[in-house]
């Protein structure tokens, strides 16, 4: 894995460190190359993997024509010819018209160089020159310096010289490689100045593992900027800088031998959003890394981001299903289709019985009245039997017997389910999708202009103000109409009381995150969690997904180290292990993953409220009977008079 702040490719035929400094002696204008320039450069195919290369030369610009002509065969690479002072002044940003782009002027990062020296004896003065430059150490940590020597004189180099060269790359945190061209085999080999081993071309192991990574010079601090953002960063003992959390474990594993300085950016200390202060630290270069579940897409044009170490599903916290009242057991015991079927059977049986009695033979007095017929059918339906069965013809008996059997079966089913629901009532529908959310008439809310406290709690729920835009853009960009409707239902509250009332109403959902489809991502909300005691995560719908990374300074030399280890820990399950370890002490968070409130599974004693529905029906019947009876008395007295 290439470790690039700057892969150095410096082409120099004749140069001096600076006009006033003693350094490497330059080549004479009469000096002829002892190798085929085109052959060597064409062998260095990694040139064409770079978008920008700075060719650093001394005073003899003509000697670089071969290099320029060879390398410009690639249309994907932009080349700039510079002087040595350009390199020593850390001018890695090129501000001029970009070739092949008409009338376009831009500032771009260009940190790729090639160094061509006369022989290996010219290397030591060059390194001394660079090391004496005060800005070099801050410009080239973890960079790779590629050298090409015109003359091969390795056998004349003393071991002490090799040791000094190797020590330079070790103590200055750099990689050094030399290209050696074999004129006989036309082969290019690569020598590692740290190990002095040689391989063919670029067939070398990952140069990520510089000795500096494990034995870092404690004269330099590695600065961490973060705040209390459980489970990513957890404050154990803030005064003694004792921390825990998934990201803290990961960073400490990478930097276990480094000298660390902690920069705490909690809003309670700064009065500003921690996201703003952390990114300002990177911008001002007062911190090397920003933590706390940063998104891979956040400000990627201004900062470097590492490889992702975790996946987050962004969904909603919604109220758990509510327990149904015992009164609902009266009509909830049978489904709507069953009730409809029973009603049709009831009506059909009543009309058939009345019609049979009207046109039949024998005693018709029992069912000639339509009202009496339906009362008899109702009597049978409630399992009270029939009084006039022996007086009717065979057809009526068959009809009544079939109705009695049907009602008996219905009655058994109904009473069984009804009594079960009285002792253990059901719940309202579980909201698992955005469609369910919309169907239940719910809304989603956010906040503006809130003071610290509850605002901090809500900011943590949403992650950051930047997430609002991503949340809404994901909704509006979806092809699902339900997502568009949810976007229209986002409500903004202006004060804490309105927000708390909205949470208590059970008609609002709150944005939240789920990690690894298993862990509810929470922060230390303290007493505010009481407001969400009856909420659960909507796990079957991800409004949008993101991957968590570390943010670093733009062109940071540490980006590739953290990218490498973040992916390694994620792929080998170490990150998931740290999640599970952190959540062992937070088992109370499991309630957000439960669909229903916890309760006793055993049947409960039937109380008065359980039969309130039955008593209500009887009360309504009494009232209706009294009204009809009053009407009959009045109507009878009028007829009598």
C-alpha positions as CSV (number, residue, x, y, z in Angstrom):
1,X,0.0,0.0,0.0
2,X,1.5,3.3,-1.0
3,X,2.0,5.7,1.8
4,X,1.6,9.1,0.1
5,X,1.9,12.5,1.4
6,X,4.4,13.0,-1.3
7,X,6.0,10.4,-3.5
8,X,9.2,12.1,-4.4
9,X,10.5,12.0,-7.9
10,X,13.2,14.7,-8.4
11,X,15.1,15.0,-11.6
12,X,18.4,16.7,-11.2
13,X,21.4,16.7,-13.5
14,X,23.1,19.6,-12.1
15,X,22.2,21.6,-9.0
16,X,23.5,23.2,-5.9
17,X,21.7,23.2,-2.5
18,X,21.4,27.0,-2.7
19,X,23.7,29.6,-4.0
20,X,25.1,30.4,-0.6
21,X,25.3,26.8,0.6
22,X,27.9,24.1,0.0
23,X,26.3,21.0,-1.2
24,X,26.4,18.5,-4.0
25,X,28.7,19.3,-6.9
26,X,26.8,19.6,-10.1
27,X,27.4,17.6,-13.3
28,X,29.6,19.1,-16.0
29,X,27.8,20.1,-19.2
30,X,30.0,17.7,-21.1
31,X,28.9,14.7,-18.9
32,X,27.2,12.0,-20.9
33,X,24.5,9.6,-19.6
34,X,25.7,6.1,-19.2
35,X,22.2,4.7,-19.6
36,X,19.3,5.0,-22.0
37,X,17.0,7.7,-20.5
38,X,13.9,6.5,-22.3
39,X,14.4,2.9,-21.2
40,X,14.6,3.8,-17.6
41,X,11.7,6.2,-17.5
42,X,9.5,3.8,-19.5
43,X,10.3,1.1,-16.9
44,X,9.0,3.4,-14.1
45,X,5.4,2.8,-14.9
46,X,4.3,4.3,-11.6
47,X,4.8,7.7,-13.1
48,X,1.7,7.2,-15.0
49,X,-0.3,6.5,-11.8
50,X,0.3,10.1,-10.7
51,X,-1.7,13.0,-12.0
52,X,1.0,15.6,-11.3
53,X,4.8,15.4,-11.3
54,X,7.3,18.2,-10.5
55,X,10.6,17.7,-12.3
56,X,13.2,19.6,-10.2
57,X,16.3,20.7,-12.1
58,X,19.4,22.9,-11.5
59,X,20.8,25.2,-14.1
60,X,21.1,22.7,-17.0
61,X,17.5,22.7,-18.3
62,X,18.5,21.1,-21.7
63,X,19.5,17.9,-20.0
64,X,15.8,17.3,-19.0
65,X,14.4,17.1,-22.5
66,X,14.6,13.3,-22.5
67,X,12.7,13.2,-19.3
68,X,10.1,15.6,-20.4
69,X,9.6,13.9,-23.8
70,X,9.3,10.5,-22.4
71,X,7.0,11.3,-19.6
72,X,4.7,13.5,-21.6
73,X,3.6,10.5,-23.6
74,X,1.0,10.0,-20.9
75,X,-2.0,12.2,-21.4
76,X,-3.1,11.7,-17.8
77,X,0.0,13.3,-16.2
78,X,0.7,17.0,-15.8
79,X,4.4,18.0,-15.5
80,X,6.1,21.0,-14.1
81,X,9.8,21.8,-14.3
82,X,11.1,23.5,-11.2
83,X,14.3,24.5,-9.5
84,X,15.8,23.0,-6.3
85,X,14.8,26.0,-4.3
86,X,11.2,25.3,-5.2
87,X,11.4,21.9,-3.4
88,X,13.2,23.3,-0.3
89,X,10.6,26.0,0.1
90,X,7.9,23.4,0.4
91,X,6.1,24.6,-2.8
92,X,4.0,21.6,-3.2
93,X,1.0,23.7,-4.4
94,X,1.2,24.6,-8.1
95,X,-0.6,27.9,-8.9
96,X,-0.5,28.4,-12.6
97,X,-2.3,27.5,-15.8
98,X,-2.8,23.8,-16.1
99,X,-1.5,22.4,-19.4
100,X,-4.0,21.1,-21.8
101,X,-6.7,23.1,-20.1
102,X,-7.3,26.4,-22.0
103,X,-7.4,29.5,-19.9
104,X,-7.8,27.7,-16.6
105,X,-5.8,28.7,-13.6
106,X,-6.0,26.6,-10.4
107,X,-4.1,25.7,-7.3
108,X,-3.5,22.0,-6.9
109,X,-1.4,19.6,-4.8
110,X,1.6,18.3,-6.6
111,X,4.0,16.4,-4.4
112,X,5.7,13.9,-6.7
113,X,9.3,14.3,-7.5
114,X,12.3,12.3,-9.0
115,X,15.9,12.7,-7.9
116,X,18.6,11.8,-10.4
117,X,22.2,12.0,-9.1
118,X,25.6,11.3,-10.6
119,X,26.4,8.5,-8.2
120,X,25.7,7.3,-4.7
121,X,28.5,9.6,-3.3
122,X,26.3,12.5,-4.3
123,X,23.5,11.2,-2.2
124,X,25.0,12.1,1.2
125,X,25.5,15.8,0.5
126,X,22.0,16.0,-0.9
127,X,20.5,14.5,2.2
128,X,22.6,16.8,4.4
129,X,21.3,19.8,2.4
130,X,17.7,18.7,2.8
131,X,18.1,17.9,6.4
132,X,19.5,21.3,7.2
133,X,16.4,22.9,5.7
134,X,14.1,23.8,8.6
135,X,10.9,23.1,6.7
136,X,11.8,19.7,5.4
137,X,10.8,17.6,8.4
138,X,7.3,19.0,8.4
139,X,6.9,18.6,4.7
140,X,8.1,15.1,4.1
141,X,7.0,12.7,6.9
142,X,6.3,9.2,5.6
143,X,7.2,10.2,2.1
144,X,9.0,8.1,-0.5
145,X,12.2,9.4,-2.1
146,X,13.1,7.8,-5.4
147,X,16.7,8.2,-6.6
148,X,18.3,7.3,-9.9
149,X,22.1,7.2,-10.2
150,X,24.0,7.8,-13.5
151,X,27.1,5.9,-12.4
152,X,27.0,2.6,-10.5
153,X,29.7,2.7,-7.8
154,X,28.1,0.8,-4.9
155,X,31.2,-1.4,-4.3
156,X,33.2,1.7,-3.4
157,X,30.8,2.8,-0.7
158,X,31.9,2.1,2.9
159,X,29.5,0.4,5.3
160,X,29.5,3.5,7.6
161,X,28.2,5.5,4.7
162,X,25.4,3.1,4.1
163,X,24.6,3.2,7.8
164,X,24.4,7.0,7.7
165,X,22.1,7.0,4.7
166,X,19.8,4.4,6.2
167,X,19.8,6.3,9.5
168,X,18.7,9.5,7.7
169,X,15.6,7.8,6.3
170,X,14.8,6.1,9.6
171,X,15.2,9.2,11.8
172,X,13.3,11.5,9.4
173,X,10.4,9.1,9.0
174,X,10.9,8.6,5.2
175,X,11.3,5.8,2.7
176,X,14.2,5.8,0.4
177,X,14.6,3.8,-2.8
178,X,17.2,3.8,-5.6
179,X,16.5,2.7,-9.2
180,X,19.4,0.7,-10.7
181,X,19.5,0.1,-14.4
182,X,21.3,-3.0,-15.7
183,X,22.5,-2.2,-19.2
184,X,23.1,-5.9,-20.0
185,X,19.7,-7.2,-19.0
186,X,17.9,-3.9,-19.6
187,X,16.3,-4.4,-16.2
188,X,15.4,-1.9,-13.5
189,X,15.7,-2.9,-9.9
190,X,14.7,-1.1,-6.7
191,X,16.9,-0.9,-3.6
192,X,15.4,-0.1,-0.2
193,X,17.7,2.3,1.7
194,X,16.1,1.2,5.0
195,X,17.0,-2.5,4.6
196,X,19.5,-2.2,1.7
197,X,17.6,-5.1,0.1
198,X,17.0,-5.1,-3.7
199,X,14.0,-6.3,-5.6
200,X,12.8,-6.3,-9.2
201,X,10.9,-3.2,-10.1
202,X,8.1,-2.5,-7.7
203,X,7.7,-5.9,-6.3
204,X,8.2,-4.8,-2.7
205,X,6.1,-5.4,0.4
206,X,3.9,-2.7,1.7
207,X,6.0,0.2,2.7
208,X,3.4,1.3,5.2
209,X,5.3,-0.3,8.0
210,X,8.1,2.2,8.5
211,X,10.0,1.6,11.8
212,X,8.8,5.0,12.8
213,X,5.2,3.7,13.0
214,X,6.0,1.4,15.9
215,X,8.8,3.4,17.4
216,X,7.7,7.0,16.9
217,X,10.0,9.8,18.1
218,X,8.4,11.1,21.3
219,X,9.6,14.6,20.5
220,X,6.6,15.0,18.3
221,X,3.0,14.8,19.6
222,X,0.1,13.2,17.8
223,X,-2.9,15.4,18.6
224,X,-6.4,13.9,18.9
225,X,-9.5,16.3,18.7
226,X,-12.8,14.8,20.0
227,X,-15.6,15.2,22.5
228,X,-17.7,12.9,24.7
229,X,-19.6,11.0,22.0
230,X,-20.5,7.5,23.3
231,X,-20.0,4.8,22.1
232,X,-17.2,6.2,19.9
233,X,-15.5,8.2,22.7
234,X,-16.4,7.6,26.3
235,X,-15.1,9.8,29.2
236,X,-14.0,7.5,32.0
237,X,-11.9,10.0,34.0
238,X,-11.7,13.3,32.2
239,X,-9.3,14.9,34.7
240,X,-6.8,12.1,34.3
241,X,-7.4,11.7,30.5
242,X,-8.8,8.3,30.8
243,X,-11.1,7.4,27.9
244,X,-12.8,4.4,26.3
245,X,-15.0,3.8,23.2
246,X,-14.7,2.2,19.8
247,X,-12.7,4.9,18.1
248,X,-10.5,5.5,21.1
249,X,-9.6,1.8,21.1
250,X,-8.9,1.9,17.4
251,X,-6.7,5.0,17.5
252,X,-4.8,3.8,20.6
253,X,-4.1,0.5,18.9
254,X,-2.5,2.3,16.0
255,X,-0.6,4.9,18.0
256,X,0.2,2.7,21.1
257,X,3.9,3.8,21.2
258,X,3.3,7.4,20.2
259,X,3.2,10.5,22.3
260,X,-0.4,11.6,22.4
261,X,-2.0,15.0,23.2
262,X,-5.8,15.1,23.8
263,X,-7.8,18.1,22.7
264,X,-11.3,18.0,24.2
265,X,-13.9,19.9,22.2
266,X,-17.1,19.4,24.2
267,X,-19.7,22.1,23.7
268,X,-19.9,22.7,27.5
269,X,-16.3,23.9,27.4
270,X,-16.2,25.9,24.1
271,X,-19.8,27.0,23.8
272,X,-19.6,26.1,20.1
273,X,-20.7,22.9,18.3
274,X,-17.9,20.3,18.7
275,X,-18.1,19.5,15.0
276,X,-17.1,23.1,14.2
277,X,-14.2,23.2,16.6
278,X,-12.9,19.8,15.6
279,X,-12.8,20.7,11.9
280,X,-11.3,24.1,12.7
281,X,-8.5,22.3,14.5
282,X,-7.7,20.4,11.3
283,X,-7.9,23.5,9.2
284,X,-5.6,25.4,11.5
285,X,-3.3,22.4,11.9
286,X,-3.6,22.4,15.7
287,X,-4.8,18.7,15.6
288,X,-3.8,15.8,13.5
289,X,-7.1,13.9,13.6
290,X,-10.7,14.5,14.4
291,X,-12.9,11.7,15.8
292,X,-16.5,11.0,16.8
293,X,-18.3,9.1,14.0
294,X,-17.4,11.4,11.1
295,X,-19.1,10.6,7.8
296,X,-17.0,9.6,4.8
297,X,-18.7,12.3,2.7
298,X,-18.4,15.2,5.1
299,X,-16.2,18.0,3.8
300,X,-14.1,15.7,1.8
301,X,-12.9,18.6,-0.3
302,X,-11.3,20.3,2.7
303,X,-10.0,17.4,4.7
304,X,-8.6,14.0,4.2
305,X,-10.6,11.0,5.4
306,X,-9.4,7.6,6.3
307,X,-10.8,4.3,5.0
308,X,-14.1,3.4,6.7
309,X,-14.1,1.3,9.9
310,X,-17.9,1.0,10.4
311,X,-21.3,1.2,8.8
312,X,-24.2,3.2,10.1
313,X,-27.9,2.8,9.1
314,X,-29.8,6.0,9.7
315,X,-33.4,5.5,10.6
316,X,-36.0,6.8,13.1
317,X,-36.8,6.3,16.7
318,X,-40.5,5.8,16.9
319,X,-43.0,5.1,19.8
320,X,-43.4,1.5,20.7
321,X,-46.9,-0.1,20.0
322,X,-49.4,0.9,22.6
323,X,-51.4,-1.7,24.6
324,X,-55.0,-2.0,23.4
325,X,-57.9,-1.3,25.7
326,X,-59.9,-4.4,27.0
327,X,-62.9,-2.8,25.3
328,X,-61.4,-3.5,21.9
329,X,-61.5,-7.2,22.6
330,X,-65.3,-7.2,21.8
331,X,-64.6,-6.5,18.1
332,X,-60.9,-7.4,17.9
333,X,-61.6,-11.1,18.7
334,X,-62.6,-11.7,15.1
335,X,-61.2,-10.2,11.9
336,X,-63.2,-7.8,9.8
337,X,-63.9,-10.4,7.1
338,X,-65.2,-12.9,9.6
339,X,-67.5,-10.3,11.1
340,X,-68.8,-9.4,7.6
341,X,-69.3,-13.0,6.8
342,X,-71.2,-13.6,10.0
343,X,-73.4,-10.6,9.4
344,X,-74.3,-11.8,5.8
345,X,-75.1,-15.3,7.2
346,X,-77.2,-13.7,9.9
347,X,-79.2,-11.6,7.4
348,X,-79.6,-14.4,4.9
349,X,-80.8,-16.9,7.5
350,X,-83.3,-14.5,8.9
351,X,-84.8,-13.6,5.5
352,X,-84.8,-17.2,4.4
353,X,-86.6,-18.3,7.6
354,X,-89.2,-15.6,7.3
355,X,-89.8,-16.3,3.6
356,X,-90.2,-20.0,4.3
357,X,-92.7,-19.3,7.0
358,X,-94.7,-17.0,4.8
359,X,-95.2,-19.4,1.9
360,X,-95.0,-22.6,3.9
361,X,-97.8,-24.9,5.2
362,X,-98.9,-25.5,8.8
363,X,-98.4,-23.1,11.7
364,X,-97.0,-19.9,10.3
365,X,-97.6,-17.8,13.4
366,X,-94.0,-18.3,14.8
367,X,-92.1,-16.5,12.0
368,X,-94.7,-14.5,10.1
369,X,-93.4,-11.4,11.9
370,X,-90.0,-10.3,10.5
371,X,-88.9,-8.7,13.8
372,X,-89.8,-11.9,15.7
373,X,-87.8,-13.9,13.1
374,X,-84.6,-11.9,13.6
375,X,-85.0,-12.0,17.4
376,X,-85.2,-15.8,17.1
377,X,-82.1,-15.8,14.9
378,X,-80.3,-13.6,17.4
379,X,-81.4,-15.9,20.3
380,X,-79.7,-18.8,18.5
381,X,-76.6,-16.8,17.6
382,X,-76.1,-16.0,21.3
383,X,-76.4,-19.8,22.0
384,X,-79.7,-19.5,23.9
385,X,-81.5,-22.1,21.8
386,X,-84.9,-22.0,20.1
387,X,-88.4,-22.4,21.6
388,X,-90.6,-23.2,18.7
389,X,-88.6,-25.7,16.7
390,X,-91.1,-28.6,17.2
391,X,-93.9,-26.6,15.8
392,X,-92.4,-25.9,12.3
393,X,-92.2,-27.8,9.1
394,X,-89.1,-29.9,8.1
395,X,-87.5,-27.2,6.0
396,X,-87.6,-24.7,8.9
397,X,-86.1,-27.3,11.2
398,X,-83.2,-28.0,8.8
399,X,-82.6,-24.3,8.5
400,X,-82.6,-23.7,12.2
401,X,-80.4,-26.7,12.9
402,X,-77.7,-25.6,10.4
403,X,-77.8,-22.1,12.0
404,X,-77.5,-23.5,15.5
405,X,-74.4,-25.5,14.4
406,X,-72.8,-22.5,12.7
407,X,-73.4,-20.3,15.7
408,X,-72.1,-22.8,18.1
409,X,-68.8,-23.0,16.2
410,X,-68.6,-19.2,15.9
411,X,-69.4,-18.9,19.6
412,X,-66.6,-21.2,20.6
413,X,-64.1,-19.4,18.5
414,X,-65.2,-16.0,19.7
415,X,-65.3,-16.7,23.4
416,X,-61.9,-18.4,23.3
417,X,-60.2,-15.4,21.6
418,X,-62.2,-12.9,23.6
419,X,-61.3,-14.3,27.0
420,X,-57.7,-14.5,25.9
421,X,-57.7,-10.9,24.9
422,X,-59.3,-9.8,28.2
423,X,-56.5,-11.4,30.2
424,X,-53.7,-10.4,27.7
425,X,-54.7,-7.5,25.5
426,X,-52.9,-6.9,22.2
427,X,-51.0,-3.9,20.8
428,X,-51.3,-1.4,18.1
429,X,-49.5,-2.2,14.8
430,X,-45.7,-2.2,14.9
431,X,-44.2,0.5,12.7
432,X,-41.4,-1.0,10.7
433,X,-41.4,1.0,7.4
434,X,-41.8,4.5,6.3
435,X,-45.1,3.5,4.8
436,X,-46.3,2.4,8.2
437,X,-45.0,5.6,9.6
438,X,-47.0,7.7,7.1
439,X,-50.1,5.5,7.5
440,X,-50.2,6.2,11.2
441,X,-50.2,9.9,10.6
442,X,-46.8,10.5,12.3
443,X,-44.3,13.3,11.8
444,X,-40.6,13.8,12.2
445,X,-39.1,16.8,13.9
446,X,-35.9,18.9,14.2
447,X,-34.9,21.9,16.3
448,X,-33.7,25.5,15.8
449,X,-32.5,28.1,18.2
450,X,-32.4,25.9,21.3
451,X,-30.2,26.7,24.3
452,X,-27.6,24.3,25.6
453,X,-29.0,21.2,27.3
454,X,-31.9,19.8,25.4
455,X,-30.5,21.2,22.2
456,X,-27.3,19.3,22.9
457,X,-29.3,16.1,23.3
458,X,-31.1,16.7,20.0
459,X,-27.9,17.6,18.2
460,X,-26.5,14.3,19.3
461,X,-29.5,12.5,18.0
462,X,-29.1,14.1,14.6
463,X,-25.3,13.9,14.6
464,X,-24.7,17.4,13.3
465,X,-26.4,20.2,11.4
466,X,-24.8,18.8,8.2
467,X,-26.9,15.6,8.7
468,X,-30.1,17.6,8.3
469,X,-29.4,18.3,4.7
470,X,-28.3,14.7,4.0
471,X,-31.4,13.4,5.7
472,X,-33.7,15.6,3.7
473,X,-31.9,15.2,0.4
474,X,-32.0,11.4,0.8
475,X,-35.8,11.7,1.3
476,X,-36.4,13.9,-1.7
477,X,-34.1,11.9,-3.9
478,X,-35.9,8.6,-3.2
479,X,-38.3,7.1,-5.8
480,X,-40.6,6.0,-3.0
481,X,-43.5,8.5,-2.6
482,X,-43.6,7.7,1.2
483,X,-40.2,9.2,1.6
484,X,-41.3,12.4,-0.1
485,X,-44.3,12.6,2.2
486,X,-42.0,12.1,5.2
487,X,-39.9,15.0,4.0
488,X,-43.0,17.2,3.9
489,X,-43.9,16.1,7.4
490,X,-40.7,17.4,9.1
491,X,-41.7,19.9,11.7
492,X,-39.3,22.5,13.3
493,X,-39.8,23.4,16.9
494,X,-38.6,26.6,18.4
495,X,-38.4,25.7,22.1
496,X,-37.9,22.8,24.5
497,X,-41.4,22.6,25.8
498,X,-42.8,22.1,22.3
499,X,-40.3,19.4,21.6
500,X,-40.9,17.5,24.8
501,X,-44.7,17.7,24.3
502,X,-44.2,16.3,20.8
503,X,-42.2,13.4,22.1
504,X,-44.8,12.7,24.8
505,X,-47.7,12.7,22.2
506,X,-46.5,9.6,20.5
507,X,-47.0,11.1,17.1
508,X,-43.4,12.1,16.3
509,X,-40.4,10.2,15.3
510,X,-36.8,11.2,16.0
511,X,-33.8,10.6,13.7
512,X,-31.3,8.0,15.1
513,X,-28.6,5.6,14.0
514,X,-28.0,1.8,14.0
515,X,-24.5,0.4,13.8
516,X,-23.8,-3.0,12.3
517,X,-27.6,-3.7,12.3
518,X,-27.1,-4.5,16.0
519,X,-26.2,-1.5,18.1
520,X,-28.2,1.6,18.8
521,X,-25.9,4.5,18.4
522,X,-26.4,6.7,21.4
523,X,-24.7,9.5,23.3
524,X,-24.7,10.3,27.0
525,X,-28.1,12.0,27.2
526,X,-28.4,11.5,30.9
527,X,-31.9,12.3,32.1
528,X,-33.1,13.1,28.6
529,X,-33.4,9.4,27.9
530,X,-36.5,9.4,30.0
531,X,-38.2,11.2,27.2
532,X,-37.5,8.2,24.9
533,X,-38.3,5.4,27.4
534,X,-41.2,4.2,25.2
535,X,-39.4,4.5,21.8
536,X,-37.8,1.9,19.6
537,X,-35.7,1.8,16.5
538,X,-37.4,1.3,13.1
539,X,-35.0,-1.4,12.0
540,X,-36.5,-2.5,8.7
541,X,-35.9,0.9,6.9
542,X,-32.7,2.8,6.4
543,X,-33.4,6.3,5.2
544,X,-29.8,6.6,4.2
545,X,-26.5,4.9,5.0
546,X,-23.1,6.2,5.7
547,X,-19.6,4.9,6.7
548,X,-17.7,6.3,9.6
549,X,-14.1,7.4,9.1
550,X,-11.4,9.6,10.7
551,X,-10.9,13.1,9.5
552,X,-7.4,14.4,9.0
553,X,-5.6,17.4,7.7
554,X,-5.7,17.8,4.0
555,X,-2.7,15.9,2.5
556,X,-2.0,14.5,5.9
557,X,0.9,12.0,6.1
558,X,-1.1,9.8,8.5
559,X,-4.1,9.3,6.2
560,X,-2.9,6.0,4.8
561,X,-1.8,4.6,8.1
562,X,-5.3,5.0,9.5
563,X,-6.9,3.8,6.3
564,X,-4.9,0.7,6.4
565,X,-5.6,-0.2,10.0
566,X,-9.3,0.9,9.9
567,X,-10.0,-1.5,7.1
568,X,-7.9,-4.3,8.7
569,X,-9.8,-4.0,12.0
570,X,-13.1,-3.9,10.2
571,X,-12.4,-6.9,8.0
572,X,-11.2,-9.0,10.9
573,X,-14.1,-8.2,13.2
574,X,-12.1,-6.3,15.8
575,X,-14.3,-3.2,15.4
576,X,-17.4,-5.4,16.1
577,X,-15.7,-6.9,19.1
578,X,-15.0,-3.4,20.5
579,X,-18.7,-2.5,19.9
580,X,-19.8,-5.6,21.8
581,X,-17.4,-4.9,24.6
582,X,-18.6,-1.3,25.0
583,X,-22.3,-2.4,25.0
584,X,-21.8,-5.0,27.7
585,X,-22.0,-2.1,30.2
586,X,-24.9,-0.5,28.3
587,X,-27.5,-3.3,28.3
588,X,-30.2,-0.8,29.0
589,X,-29.8,0.3,25.4
590,X,-31.4,-3.0,24.3
591,X,-34.8,-1.5,25.1
592,X,-34.5,0.5,21.9
593,X,-34.3,-2.8,19.9
594,X,-37.4,-4.3,21.5
595,X,-40.7,-4.1,19.6
596,X,-43.0,-4.1,22.7
597,X,-42.7,-2.9,26.3
598,X,-41.6,-5.5,28.7
599,X,-44.4,-7.1,30.7
600,X,-45.5,-10.3,32.6
601,X,-46.3,-13.0,30.1
602,X,-48.7,-14.8,32.5
603,X,-52.5,-14.1,32.2
604,X,-53.7,-11.4,34.6
605,X,-56.8,-11.3,36.8
606,X,-59.9,-10.0,34.9
607,X,-60.7,-6.6,36.5
608,X,-63.7,-4.3,36.2
609,X,-62.1,-2.4,33.3
610,X,-61.9,-5.7,31.5
611,X,-65.6,-6.0,31.3
612,X,-66.4,-2.4,30.8
613,X,-67.2,-3.0,27.1
614,X,-69.8,-5.6,28.1
615,X,-71.4,-3.3,30.7
616,X,-71.4,-0.5,28.1
617,X,-73.4,-2.6,25.7
618,X,-75.9,-3.5,28.4
619,X,-76.1,0.2,29.4
620,X,-76.8,1.2,25.8
621,X,-79.4,-1.5,25.5
622,X,-81.2,-0.3,28.6
623,X,-81.2,3.3,27.5
624,X,-82.5,2.3,24.0
625,X,-85.1,0.1,25.5
626,X,-86.3,2.9,27.8
627,X,-86.5,5.4,25.0
628,X,-88.5,2.9,22.8
629,X,-90.8,2.0,25.8
630,X,-91.5,5.7,26.4
631,X,-92.4,6.1,22.8
632,X,-94.7,3.1,22.8
633,X,-96.5,4.3,25.9
634,X,-97.1,7.7,24.4
635,X,-98.2,6.2,21.1
636,X,-100.5,3.7,22.8
637,X,-102.2,6.4,25.0
638,X,-102.8,8.6,21.9
639,X,-104.5,5.7,20.1
640,X,-106.6,4.8,23.2
641,X,-107.9,8.3,23.6
